[in-house]
Amino acid sequence: MAGNTTFKKRQKEAQRIARQQEKELKRQQRRSEVRESPDVAPGEDPDIAGIVPGPQPLPEGFED
């Protein structure tokens, strides 16, 4: 029985490492997307770039 738990531990550790590597790849992709985004002026928050305050136009189909 002891050999079985060691195998399970190794499998679990390998899965954990794989998840960490996937997360790191996603982080690197997000970082590169942020750097490559030309729509944002230096110092401007990319999450709210291009948002206009005030009333927004009605979507198509909802106009009178």
N, C-alpha and C positions, 0 to 999 in steps of 0.2 A: 504494500500500500504506500510506503514511503516514496518509492520510485515514481509512482503515479502523481503524487502531489508536486514533486519537483518538476515533472514535465508540464503540469498545468501552470506552475509558477513561471516557467520559461515562456510558455505560450502567452500568458498574460503580460509579461514584461515586453515581449516582442510586439504585441498589439499596442501597448502603451507607447513604445518608441515610435512605431509607425504613425500613431495619431499625432505625436509631437512633431514629427517631420512634416506631416500634412498641414498642420496648423502653421508651422514656420513658412512653408511655401505660400500659403494663403496670405500671411502677413507681408511677405516680400512682394507679392503681386499687388496688394493694396497700396503699399508704399510706392511702387513704381507707377501705378495708375495716378496717384496723387501728384507725383513729380511731373508726369507727362501731360497733365491737364492744363492746356493753354488758356482755358476760359476764365481762369481765376487770376485776378491782379495780385501782385505781391502784397502780403499782409491781409488779404481778404479771406474770410472764412469760406472754405469751399462748400460747406453744407448749406449756406444761405446765399451763395453767389447767384445773381440773376433774379432774385425774388424782389418783386415790386410791392411796397406796402400800399394798403388801401383796398378798396373794393376790387374784386377780381371779375373779369368778364364771365358771362354765363357760358357754359359748355354748349356745343351745337345741339340743336333739338329742344333746348329749353327756352329759347328766345321767343318773344311774342310775335 
